[in-house]
Structures are given as structure tokens and as C-alpha cells.
Amino acid sequence: MQVTINGSPREVPDSVTVRELVVHLGLADGPVAVEINREIITRAEHATRRVSGGDIVEVVHLVGGG
């Protein structure tokens, strides 16, 4: 299915959860913040919240540094 991730159209598997999407994007190594259609998705919801075709997803991967 087609969704928009960080401003770019992308094909992702149908019925993917937020957690599965994060893994699909290769961002499972660290903490991420996810927003779908301008709604922040809490970490507790990542395993159950599904992404739908046409959704606008913003994913921020947090990295440490100094």
C-alpha cells in the first residue's frame, strides 16, 4: 500500500503495524517518535496501531551524541 513517510511516497506492506513499519524502515535499533496524520502514536500503541493506505507518517529516529 502507498503511504507518505517523512514527505516521500513509499510502498509498505498491507496491514503493517507501527512497530512493523519501524522495522521495515530499518529504524528498530533506537528510540523513535511516530506521528500518523498529525496524531502522535505512543510507544505503547506501536504493536497494535495499524497504518492505512494514504496515511501521512512522520518518523523521527532519536540518536545520541555529544
PDB file of N, CA, C, O and CB in Angstrom:
ATOM      1  N   MET A   1       0.842  -1.172   0.000  1.00  0.00           N
ATOM      2  CA  MET A   1       0.000   0.000   0.000  1.00  0.00           C
ATOM      3  C   MET A   1       0.888   1.237   0.000  1.00  0.00           C
ATOM      4  O   MET A   1       2.057   1.180   0.383  1.00  0.00           O
ATOM      5  CB  MET A   1      -0.958  -0.003   1.213  1.00  0.00           C
ATOM      6  N   GLN A   2       0.331   2.326  -0.424  1.00  0.00           N
ATOM      7  CA  GLN A   2       1.079   3.583  -0.528  1.00  0.00           C
ATOM      8  C   GLN A   2       0.782   4.474   0.681  1.00  0.00           C
ATOM      9  O   GLN A   2      -0.375   4.723   1.019  1.00  0.00           O
ATOM     10  CB  GLN A   2       0.726   4.323  -1.846  1.00  0.00           C
ATOM     11  N   VAL A   3       1.850   4.946   1.319  1.00  0.00           N
ATOM     12  CA  VAL A   3       1.750   5.930   2.391  1.00  0.00           C
ATOM     13  C   VAL A   3       2.808   7.000   2.136  1.00  0.00           C
ATOM     14  O   VAL A   3       3.693   6.820   1.299  1.00  0.00           O
ATOM     15  CB  VAL A   3       1.935   5.263   3.806  1.00  0.00           C
ATOM     16  N   THR A   4       2.714   8.091   2.849  1.00  0.00           N
ATOM     17  CA  THR A   4       3.735   9.129   2.770  1.00  0.00           C
ATOM     18  C   THR A   4       4.527   9.087   4.067  1.00  0.00           C
ATOM     19  O   THR A   4       3.964   9.223   5.153  1.00  0.00           O
ATOM     20  CB  THR A   4       3.105  10.551   2.527  1.00  0.00           C
ATOM     21  N   ILE A   5       5.838   8.898   3.946  1.00  0.00           N
ATOM     22  CA  ILE A   5       6.702   8.827   5.120  1.00  0.00           C
ATOM     23  C   ILE A   5       7.713   9.956   5.034  1.00  0.00           C
ATOM     24  O   ILE A   5       8.503  10.032   4.093  1.00  0.00           O
ATOM     25  CB  ILE A   5       7.416   7.441   5.223  1.00  0.00           C
ATOM     26  N   ASN A   6       7.676  10.831   6.029  1.00  0.00           N
ATOM     27  CA  ASN A   6       8.575  11.985   6.084  1.00  0.00           C
ATOM     28  C   ASN A   6       8.581  12.757   4.767  1.00  0.00           C
ATOM     29  O   ASN A   6       9.629  13.193   4.291  1.00  0.00           O
ATOM     30  CB  ASN A   6       9.992  11.533   6.428  1.00  0.00           C
ATOM     31  N   GLY A   7       7.380  12.917   4.184  1.00  0.00           N
ATOM     32  CA  GLY A   7       7.223  13.730   2.987  1.00  0.00           C
ATOM     33  C   GLY A   7       7.421  13.014   1.665  1.00  0.00           C
ATOM     34  O   GLY A   7       7.252  13.621   0.607  1.00  0.00           O
ATOM     35  N   SER A   8       7.780  11.722   1.700  1.00  0.00           N
ATOM     36  CA  SER A   8       8.022  10.977   0.458  1.00  0.00           C
ATOM     37  C   SER A   8       7.053   9.807   0.332  1.00  0.00           C
ATOM     38  O   SER A   8       6.844   9.070   1.295  1.00  0.00           O
ATOM     39  CB  SER A   8       9.476  10.467   0.407  1.00  0.00           C
ATOM     40  N   PRO A   9       6.456   9.630  -0.854  1.00  0.00           N
ATOM     41  CA  PRO A   9       5.579   8.474  -1.052  1.00  0.00           C
ATOM     42  C   PRO A   9       6.394   7.185  -0.973  1.00  0.00           C
ATOM     43  O   PRO A   9       7.493   7.098  -1.521  1.00  0.00           O
ATOM     44  CB  PRO A   9       4.843   8.569  -2.416  1.00  0.00           C
ATOM     45  N   ARG A  10       5.842   6.187  -0.285  1.00  0.00           N
ATOM     46  CA  ARG A  10       6.532   4.902  -0.126  1.00  0.00           C
ATOM     47  C   ARG A  10       5.526   3.772  -0.208  1.00  0.00           C
ATOM     48  O   ARG A  10       4.369   3.927   0.185  1.00  0.00           O
ATOM     49  CB  ARG A  10       7.302   4.844   1.217  1.00  0.00           C
ATOM     50  N   GLU A  11       5.967   2.643  -0.715  1.00  0.00           N
ATOM     51  CA  GLU A  11       5.176   1.410  -0.678  1.00  0.00           C
ATOM     52  C   GLU A  11       5.581   0.637   0.567  1.00  0.00           C
ATOM     53  O   GLU A  11       6.767   0.420   0.814  1.00  0.00           O
ATOM     54  CB  GLU A  11       5.385   0.545  -1.977  1.00  0.00           C
ATOM     55  N   VAL A  12       4.589   0.222   1.349  1.00  0.00           N
ATOM     56  CA  VAL A  12       4.838  -0.587   2.533  1.00  0.00           C
ATOM     57  C   VAL A  12       3.872  -1.767   2.511  1.00  0.00           C
ATOM     58  O   VAL A  12       2.858  -1.719   1.815  1.00  0.00           O
ATOM     59  CB  VAL A  12       4.677   0.255   3.843  1.00  0.00           C
ATOM     60  N   PRO A  13       4.173  -2.827   3.263  1.00  0.00           N
ATOM     61  CA  PRO A  13       3.268  -3.981   3.297  1.00  0.00           C
ATOM     62  C   PRO A  13       1.878  -3.601   3.810  1.00  0.00           C
ATOM     63  O   PRO A  13       1.740  -2.717   4.655  1.00  0.00           O
ATOM     64  CB  PRO A  13       3.857  -5.084   4.174  1.00  0.00           C
ATOM     65  N   ASP A  14       0.865  -4.267   3.298  1.00  0.00           N
ATOM     66  CA  ASP A  14      -0.513  -4.043   3.756  1.00  0.00           C
ATOM     67  C   ASP A  14      -0.640  -4.419   5.229  1.00  0.00           C
ATOM     68  O   ASP A  14       0.047  -5.319   5.712  1.00  0.00           O
ATOM     69  CB  ASP A  14      -1.519  -4.861   2.902  1.00  0.00           C
ATOM     70  N   SER A  15      -1.524  -3.723   5.933  1.00  0.00           N
ATOM     71  CA  SER A  15      -1.870  -4.005   7.332  1.00  0.00           C
ATOM     72  C   SER A  15      -0.671  -3.999   8.270  1.00  0.00           C
ATOM     73  O   SER A  15      -0.666  -4.723   9.266  1.00  0.00           O
ATOM     74  CB  SER A  15      -2.557  -5.334   7.423  1.00  0.00           C
ATOM     75  N   VAL A  16       0.333  -3.205   7.972  1.00  0.00           N
ATOM     76  CA  VAL A  16       1.524  -3.137   8.802  1.00  0.00           C
ATOM     77  C   VAL A  16       1.212  -2.345  10.070  1.00  0.00           C
ATOM     78  O   VAL A  16       0.491  -1.348  10.026  1.00  0.00           O
ATOM     79  CB  VAL A  16       2.703  -2.495   8.025  1.00  0.00           C
ATOM     80  N   THR A  17       1.763  -2.798  11.205  1.00  0.00           N
ATOM     81  CA  THR A  17       1.644  -2.024  12.442  1.00  0.00           C
ATOM     82  C   THR A  17       2.759  -0.982  12.460  1.00  0.00           C
ATOM     83  O   THR A  17       3.693  -1.041  11.661  1.00  0.00           O
ATOM     84  CB  THR A  17       1.717  -2.952  13.710  1.00  0.00           C
ATOM     85  N   VAL A  18       2.648  -0.041  13.370  1.00  0.00           N
ATOM     86  CA  VAL A  18       3.687   0.977  13.503  1.00  0.00           C
ATOM     87  C   VAL A  18       5.018   0.299  13.818  1.00  0.00           C
ATOM     88  O   VAL A  18       6.040   0.651  13.229  1.00  0.00           O
ATOM     89  CB  VAL A  18       3.318   2.009  14.608  1.00  0.00           C
ATOM     90  N   ARG A  19       5.023  -0.655  14.725  1.00  0.00           N
ATOM     91  CA  ARG A  19       6.267  -1.354  15.072  1.00  0.00           C
ATOM     92  C   ARG A  19       6.856  -2.048  13.844  1.00  0.00           C
ATOM     93  O   ARG A  19       8.058  -1.956  13.597  1.00  0.00           O
ATOM     94  CB  ARG A  19       6.013  -2.385  16.198  1.00  0.00           C
ATOM     95  N   GLU A  20       6.016  -2.740  13.075  1.00  0.00           N
ATOM     96  CA  GLU A  20       6.498  -3.415  11.862  1.00  0.00           C
ATOM     97  C   GLU A  20       7.030  -2.407  10.851  1.00  0.00           C
ATOM     98  O   GLU A  20       8.015  -2.679  10.165  1.00  0.00           O
ATOM     99  CB  GLU A  20       5.374  -4.252  11.226  1.00  0.00           C
ATOM    100  N   LEU A  21       6.396  -1.257  10.754  1.00  0.00           N
ATOM    101  CA  LEU A  21       6.859  -0.209   9.849  1.00  0.00           C
ATOM    102  C   LEU A  21       8.242   0.293  10.268  1.00  0.00           C
ATOM    103  O   LEU A  21       9.114   0.489   9.422  1.00  0.00           O
ATOM    104  CB  LEU A  21       5.854   0.957   9.817  1.00  0.00           C
ATOM    105  N   VAL A  22       8.439   0.497  11.552  1.00  0.00           N
ATOM    106  CA  VAL A  22       9.734   0.947  12.054  1.00  0.00           C
ATOM    107  C   VAL A  22      10.816  -0.072  11.708  1.00  0.00           C
ATOM    108  O   VAL A  22      11.915   0.306  11.303  1.00  0.00           O
ATOM    109  CB  VAL A  22       9.678   1.176  13.578  1.00  0.00           C
ATOM    110  N   VAL A  23      10.517  -1.350  11.862  1.00  0.00           N
ATOM    111  CA  VAL A  23      11.467  -2.406  11.489  1.00  0.00           C
ATOM    112  C   VAL A  23      11.704  -2.383   9.987  1.00  0.00           C
ATOM    113  O   VAL A  23      12.847  -2.463   9.540  1.00  0.00           O
ATOM    114  CB  VAL A  23      10.950  -3.799  11.932  1.00  0.00           C
ATOM    115  N   HIS A  24      10.640  -2.275   9.208  1.00  0.00           N
ATOM    116  CA  HIS A  24      10.728  -2.231   7.737  1.00  0.00           C
ATOM    117  C   HIS A  24      11.629  -1.078   7.278  1.00  0.00           C
ATOM    118  O   HIS A  24      12.350  -1.207   6.289  1.00  0.00           O
ATOM    119  CB  HIS A  24       9.316  -2.080   7.114  1.00  0.00           C
ATOM    120  N   LEU A  25      11.584   0.032   7.992  1.00  0.00           N
ATOM    121  CA  LEU A  25      12.386   1.202   7.639  1.00  0.00           C
ATOM    122  C   LEU A  25      13.819   1.108   8.157  1.00  0.00           C
ATOM    123  O   LEU A  25      14.639   1.982   7.876  1.00  0.00           O
ATOM    124  CB  LEU A  25      11.734   2.453   8.179  1.00  0.00           C
ATOM    125  N   GLY A  26      14.125   0.045   8.917  1.00  0.00           N
ATOM    126  CA  GLY A  26      15.467  -0.135   9.452  1.00  0.00           C
ATOM    127  C   GLY A  26      15.779   0.772  10.627  1.00  0.00           C
ATOM    128  O   GLY A  26      16.939   1.117  10.853  1.00  0.00           O
ATOM    129  N   LEU A  27      14.756   1.165  11.378  1.00  0.00           N
ATOM    130  CA  LEU A  27      14.946   2.093  12.486  1.00  0.00           C
ATOM    131  C   LEU A  27      14.683   1.466  13.851  1.00  0.00           C
ATOM    132  O   LEU A  27      14.436   2.179  14.824  1.00  0.00           O
ATOM    133  CB  LEU A  27      14.053   3.281  12.304  1.00  0.00           C
ATOM    134  N   ALA A  28      14.734   0.137  13.928  1.00  0.00           N
ATOM    135  CA  ALA A  28      14.386  -0.553  15.164  1.00  0.00           C
ATOM    136  C   ALA A  28      15.500  -0.523  16.205  1.00  0.00           C
ATOM    137  O   ALA A  28      15.283  -0.950  17.339  1.00  0.00           O
ATOM    138  CB  ALA A  28      14.025  -1.975  14.862  1.00  0.00           C
ATOM    139  N   ASP A  29      16.681  -0.034  15.853  1.00  0.00           N
ATOM    140  CA  ASP A  29      17.815  -0.059  16.781  1.00  0.00           C
ATOM    141  C   ASP A  29      17.717   0.958  17.913  1.00  0.00           C
ATOM    142  O   ASP A  29      18.342   0.769  18.958  1.00  0.00           O
ATOM    143  CB  ASP A  29      19.079   0.179  16.024  1.00  0.00           C
ATOM    144  N   GLY A  30      16.971   2.000  17.737  1.00  0.00           N
ATOM    145  CA  GLY A  30      16.916   3.024  18.770  1.00  0.00           C
ATOM    146  C   GLY A  30      15.515   3.560  18.937  1.00  0.00           C
ATOM    147  O   GLY A  30      14.592   3.130  18.245  1.00  0.00           O
ATOM    148  N   PRO A  31      15.352   4.493  19.849  1.00  0.00           N
ATOM    149  CA  PRO A  31      14.018   5.064  20.077  1.00  0.00           C
ATOM    150  C   PRO A  31      13.551   5.903  18.882  1.00  0.00           C
ATOM    151  O   PRO A  31      14.348   6.574  18.227  1.00  0.00           O
ATOM    152  CB  PRO A  31      14.023   5.926  21.348  1.00  0.00           C
ATOM    153  N   VAL A  32      12.266   5.850  18.619  1.00  0.00           N
ATOM    154  CA  VAL A  32      11.672   6.637  17.546  1.00  0.00           C
ATOM    155  C   VAL A  32      10.401   7.307  18.062  1.00  0.00           C
ATOM    156  O   VAL A  32       9.758   6.825  18.994  1.00  0.00           O
ATOM    157  CB  VAL A  32      11.366   5.749  16.307  1.00  0.00           C
ATOM    158  N   ALA A  33      10.063   8.413  17.443  1.00  0.00           N
ATOM    159  CA  ALA A  33       8.778   9.073  17.666  1.00  0.00           C
ATOM    160  C   ALA A  33       8.009   8.963  16.359  1.00  0.00           C
ATOM    161  O   ALA A  33       8.561   9.217  15.288  1.00  0.00           O
ATOM    162  CB  ALA A  33       8.953  10.585  18.121  1.00  0.00           C
ATOM    163  N   VAL A  34       6.731   8.585  16.442  1.00  0.00           N
ATOM    164  CA  VAL A  34       5.926   8.370  15.242  1.00  0.00           C
ATOM    165  C   VAL A  34       4.641   9.177  15.343  1.00  0.00           C
ATOM    166  O   VAL A  34       3.984   9.218  16.383  1.00  0.00           O
ATOM    167  CB  VAL A  34       5.611   6.866  15.044  1.00  0.00           C
ATOM    168  N   GLU A  35       4.309   9.813  14.237  1.00  0.00           N
ATOM    169  CA  GLU A  35       3.074  10.576  14.116  1.00  0.00           C
ATOM    170  C   GLU A  35       2.361  10.091  12.852  1.00  0.00           C
ATOM    171  O   GLU A  35       2.982   9.954  11.798  1.00  0.00           O
ATOM    172  CB  GLU A  35       3.353  12.132  14.066  1.00  0.00           C
ATOM    173  N   ILE A  36       1.072   9.837  12.961  1.00  0.00           N
ATOM    174  CA  ILE A  36       0.268   9.448  11.803  1.00  0.00           C
ATOM    175  C   ILE A  36      -0.853  10.473  11.660  1.00  0.00           C
ATOM    176  O   ILE A  36      -1.642  10.684  12.581  1.00  0.00           O
ATOM    177  CB  ILE A  36      -0.307   7.984  11.956  1.00  0.00           C
ATOM    178  N   ASN A  37      -0.906  11.096  10.503  1.00  0.00           N
ATOM    179  CA  ASN A  37      -1.939  12.103  10.234  1.00  0.00           C
ATOM    180  C   ASN A  37      -2.028  13.142  11.347  1.00  0.00           C
ATOM    181  O   ASN A  37      -3.113  13.509  11.798  1.00  0.00           O
ATOM    182  CB  ASN A  37      -3.293  11.430  10.054  1.00  0.00           C
ATOM    183  N   ARG A  38      -0.853  13.605  11.775  1.00  0.00           N
ATOM    184  CA  ARG A  38      -0.702  14.661  12.783  1.00  0.00           C
ATOM    185  C   ARG A  38      -1.094  14.229  14.184  1.00  0.00           C
ATOM    186  O   ARG A  38      -1.291  15.077  15.054  1.00  0.00           O
ATOM    187  CB  ARG A  38      -1.520  15.848  12.396  1.00  0.00           C
ATOM    188  N   GLU A  39      -1.213  12.914  14.424  1.00  0.00           N
ATOM    189  CA  GLU A  39      -1.514  12.379  15.752  1.00  0.00           C
ATOM    190  C   GLU A  39      -0.302  11.596  16.244  1.00  0.00           C
ATOM    191  O   GLU A  39       0.152  10.670  15.571  1.00  0.00           O
ATOM    192  CB  GLU A  39      -2.792  11.476  15.725  1.00  0.00           C
ATOM    193  N   ILE A  40       0.221  11.957  17.404  1.00  0.00           N
ATOM    194  CA  ILE A  40       1.361  11.240  17.964  1.00  0.00           C
ATOM    195  C   ILE A  40       0.892   9.861  18.419  1.00  0.00           C
ATOM    196  O   ILE A  40      -0.118   9.726  19.111  1.00  0.00           O
ATOM    197  CB  ILE A  40       2.002  12.033  19.147  1.00  0.00           C
ATOM    198  N   ILE A  41       1.645   8.846  18.017  1.00  0.00           N
ATOM    199  CA  ILE A  41       1.337   7.466  18.395  1.00  0.00           C
ATOM    200  C   ILE A  41       2.265   7.092  19.542  1.00  0.00           C
ATOM    201  O   ILE A  41       3.485   7.077  19.379  1.00  0.00           O
ATOM    202  CB  ILE A  41       1.500   6.475  17.175  1.00  0.00           C
ATOM    203  N   THR A  42       1.690   6.789  20.699  1.00  0.00           N
ATOM    204  CA  THR A  42       2.520   6.459  21.850  1.00  0.00           C
ATOM    205  C   THR A  42       3.223   5.138  21.616  1.00  0.00           C
ATOM    206  O   THR A  42       2.760   4.293  20.850  1.00  0.00           O
ATOM    207  CB  THR A  42       1.681   6.402  23.134  1.00  0.00           C
ATOM    208  N   ARG A  43       4.355   4.974  22.294  1.00  0.00           N
ATOM    209  CA  ARG A  43       5.124   3.740  22.164  1.00  0.00           C
ATOM    210  C   ARG A  43       4.274   2.516  22.523  1.00  0.00           C
ATOM    211  O   ARG A  43       4.429   1.460  21.910  1.00  0.00           O
ATOM    212  CB  ARG A  43       6.371   3.796  23.054  1.00  0.00           C
ATOM    213  N   ALA A  44       3.387   2.645  23.499  1.00  0.00           N
ATOM    214  CA  ALA A  44       2.513   1.541  23.903  1.00  0.00           C
ATOM    215  C   ALA A  44       1.586   1.097  22.774  1.00  0.00           C
ATOM    216  O   ALA A  44       1.136  -0.049  22.759  1.00  0.00           O
ATOM    217  CB  ALA A  44       1.687   1.948  25.112  1.00  0.00           C
ATOM    218  N   GLU A  45       1.299   1.988  21.833  1.00  0.00           N
ATOM    219  CA  GLU A  45       0.402   1.677  20.712  1.00  0.00           C
ATOM    220  C   GLU A  45       1.130   1.098  19.498  1.00  0.00           C
ATOM    221  O   GLU A  45       0.475   0.596  18.584  1.00  0.00           O
ATOM    222  CB  GLU A  45      -0.344   2.923  20.296  1.00  0.00           C
ATOM    223  N   HIS A  46       2.451   1.152  19.463  1.00  0.00           N
ATOM    224  CA  HIS A  46       3.203   0.756  18.271  1.00  0.00           C
ATOM    225  C   HIS A  46       2.911  -0.675  17.816  1.00  0.00           C
ATOM    226  O   HIS A  46       2.887  -0.942  16.614  1.00  0.00           O
ATOM    227  CB  HIS A  46       4.677   0.903  18.534  1.00  0.00           C
ATOM    228  N   ALA A  47       2.690  -1.591  18.749  1.00  0.00           N
ATOM    229  CA  ALA A  47       2.468  -3.001  18.376  1.00  0.00           C
ATOM    230  C   ALA A  47       1.065  -3.252  17.841  1.00  0.00           C
ATOM    231  O   ALA A  47       0.839  -4.245  17.150  1.00  0.00           O
ATOM    232  CB  ALA A  47       2.715  -3.903  19.574  1.00  0.00           C
ATOM    233  N   THR A  48       0.125  -2.374  18.146  1.00  0.00           N
ATOM    234  CA  THR A  48      -1.267  -2.639  17.754  1.00  0.00           C
ATOM    235  C   THR A  48      -1.829  -1.651  16.743  1.00  0.00           C
ATOM    236  O   THR A  48      -2.767  -1.983  16.018  1.00  0.00           O
ATOM    237  CB  THR A  48      -2.134  -2.632  18.965  1.00  0.00           C
ATOM    238  N   ARG A  49      -1.283  -0.459  16.682  1.00  0.00           N
ATOM    239  CA  ARG A  49      -1.798   0.558  15.753  1.00  0.00           C
ATOM    240  C   ARG A  49      -1.399   0.218  14.330  1.00  0.00           C
ATOM    241  O   ARG A  49      -0.214   0.038  14.050  1.00  0.00           O
ATOM    242  CB  ARG A  49      -1.279   1.963  16.129  1.00  0.00           C
ATOM    243  N   ARG A  50      -2.354   0.128  13.436  1.00  0.00           N
ATOM    244  CA  ARG A  50      -2.104  -0.198  12.037  1.00  0.00           C
ATOM    245  C   ARG A  50      -2.001   1.066  11.201  1.00  0.00           C
ATOM    246  O   ARG A  50      -2.656   2.074  11.467  1.00  0.00           O
ATOM    247  CB  ARG A  50      -3.209  -1.105  11.490  1.00  0.00           C
ATOM    248  N   VAL A  51      -1.164   0.980  10.190  1.00  0.00           N
ATOM    249  CA  VAL A  51      -1.020   2.056   9.214  1.00  0.00           C
ATOM    250  C   VAL A  51      -1.950   1.732   8.052  1.00  0.00           C
ATOM    251  O   VAL A  51      -2.012   0.584   7.610  1.00  0.00           O
ATOM    252  CB  VAL A  51       0.479   2.215   8.732  1.00  0.00           C
ATOM    253  N   SER A  52      -2.668   2.723   7.558  1.00  0.00           N
ATOM    254  CA  SER A  52      -3.604   2.536   6.450  1.00  0.00           C
ATOM    255  C   SER A  52      -3.085   3.223   5.196  1.00  0.00           C
ATOM    256  O   SER A  52      -2.304   4.171   5.275  1.00  0.00           O
ATOM    257  CB  SER A  52      -4.995   3.077   6.816  1.00  0.00           C
ATOM    258  N   GLY A  53      -3.526   2.738   4.038  1.00  0.00           N
ATOM    259  CA  GLY A  53      -3.169   3.362   2.779  1.00  0.00           C
ATOM    260  C   GLY A  53      -3.554   4.828   2.782  1.00  0.00           C
ATOM    261  O   GLY A  53      -4.651   5.185   3.212  1.00  0.00           O
ATOM    262  N   GLY A  54      -2.658   5.679   2.303  1.00  0.00           N
ATOM    263  CA  GLY A  54      -2.908   7.105   2.251  1.00  0.00           C
ATOM    264  C   GLY A  54      -2.504   7.863   3.508  1.00  0.00           C
ATOM    265  O   GLY A  54      -2.536   9.093   3.525  1.00  0.00           O
ATOM    266  N   ASP A  55      -2.124   7.144   4.561  1.00  0.00           N
ATOM    267  CA  ASP A  55      -1.701   7.819   5.788  1.00  0.00           C
ATOM    268  C   ASP A  55      -0.448   8.656   5.542  1.00  0.00           C
ATOM    269  O   ASP A  55       0.378   8.337   4.687  1.00  0.00           O
ATOM    270  CB  ASP A  55      -1.442   6.793   6.904  1.00  0.00           C
ATOM    271  N   ILE A  56      -0.333   9.723   6.305  1.00  0.00           N
ATOM    272  CA  ILE A  56       0.868  10.559   6.293  1.00  0.00           C
ATOM    273  C   ILE A  56       1.592  10.281   7.604  1.00  0.00           C
ATOM    274  O   ILE A  56       1.099  10.590   8.689  1.00  0.00           O
ATOM    275  CB  ILE A  56       0.521  12.107   6.125  1.00  0.00           C
ATOM    276  N   VAL A  57       2.775   9.691   7.474  1.00  0.00           N
ATOM    277  CA  VAL A  57       3.536   9.227   8.628  1.00  0.00           C
ATOM    278  C   VAL A  57       4.818  10.051   8.762  1.00  0.00           C
ATOM    279  O   VAL A  57       5.549  10.248   7.792  1.00  0.00           O
ATOM    280  CB  VAL A  57       3.865   7.714   8.500  1.00  0.00           C
ATOM    281  N   GLU A  58       5.067  10.513   9.949  1.00  0.00           N
ATOM    282  CA  GLU A  58       6.339  11.168  10.260  1.00  0.00           C
ATOM    283  C   GLU A  58       7.058  10.290  11.285  1.00  0.00           C
ATOM    284  O   GLU A  58       6.487   9.923  12.312  1.00  0.00           O
ATOM    285  CB  GLU A  58       6.122  12.645  10.809  1.00  0.00           C
ATOM    286  N   VAL A  59       8.305   9.961  10.996  1.00  0.00           N
ATOM    287  CA  VAL A  59       9.102   9.141  11.901  1.00  0.00           C
ATOM    288  C   VAL A  59      10.381   9.894  12.214  1.00  0.00           C
ATOM    289  O   VAL A  59      11.110  10.306  11.311  1.00  0.00           O
ATOM    290  CB  VAL A  59       9.410   7.739  11.286  1.00  0.00           C
ATOM    291  N   VAL A  60      10.646  10.069  13.495  1.00  0.00           N
ATOM    292  CA  VAL A  60      11.869  10.720  13.936  1.00  0.00           C
ATOM    293  C   VAL A  60      12.670   9.695  14.707  1.00  0.00           C
ATOM    294  O   VAL A  60      12.201   9.167  15.715  1.00  0.00           O
ATOM    295  CB  VAL A  60      11.574  11.988  14.803  1.00  0.00           C
ATOM    296  N   HIS A  61      13.882   9.408  14.238  1.00  0.00           N
ATOM    297  CA  HIS A  61      14.777   8.464  14.889  1.00  0.00           C
ATOM    298  C   HIS A  61      15.711   9.247  15.788  1.00  0.00           C
ATOM    299  O   HIS A  61      16.449  10.114  15.320  1.00  0.00           O
ATOM    300  CB  HIS A  61      15.571   7.618  13.852  1.00  0.00           C
ATOM    301  N   LEU A  62      15.683   8.950  17.055  1.00  0.00           N
ATOM    302  CA  LEU A  62      16.473   9.691  18.037  1.00  0.00           C
ATOM    303  C   LEU A  62      17.869   9.085  18.146  1.00  0.00           C
ATOM    304  O   LEU A  62      18.017   7.870  18.276  1.00  0.00           O
ATOM    305  CB  LEU A  62      15.772   9.691  19.417  1.00  0.00           C
ATOM    306  N   VAL A  63      18.877   9.927  18.092  1.00  0.00           N
ATOM    307  CA  VAL A  63      20.250   9.458  18.226  1.00  0.00           C
ATOM    308  C   VAL A  63      20.952  10.302  19.284  1.00  0.00           C
ATOM    309  O   VAL A  63      20.666  11.487  19.452  1.00  0.00           O
ATOM    310  CB  VAL A  63      21.004   9.526  16.862  1.00  0.00           C
ATOM    311  N   GLY A  64      21.862   9.670  19.978  1.00  0.00           N
ATOM    312  CA  GLY A  64      22.641  10.373  20.987  1.00  0.00           C
ATOM    313  C   GLY A  64      23.901  10.950  20.377  1.00  0.00           C
ATOM    314  O   GLY A  64      24.322  10.553  19.291  1.00  0.00           O
ATOM    315  N   GLY A  65      24.470  11.852  21.058  1.00  0.00           N
ATOM    316  CA  GLY A  65      25.705  12.432  20.571  1.00  0.00           C
ATOM    317  C   GLY A  65      26.205  13.473  21.558  1.00  0.00           C
ATOM    318  O   GLY A  65      25.577  13.760  22.577  1.00  0.00           O
ATOM    319  N   GLY A  66      27.326  14.010  21.224  1.00  0.00           N
ATOM    320  CA  GLY A  66      27.825  14.978  22.163  1.00  0.00           C
ATOM    321  C   GLY A  66      28.787  15.934  21.551  1.00  0.00           C
ATOM    322  O   GLY A  66      29.297  16.821  22.237  1.00  0.00           O
TER     323      GLY A  66
END
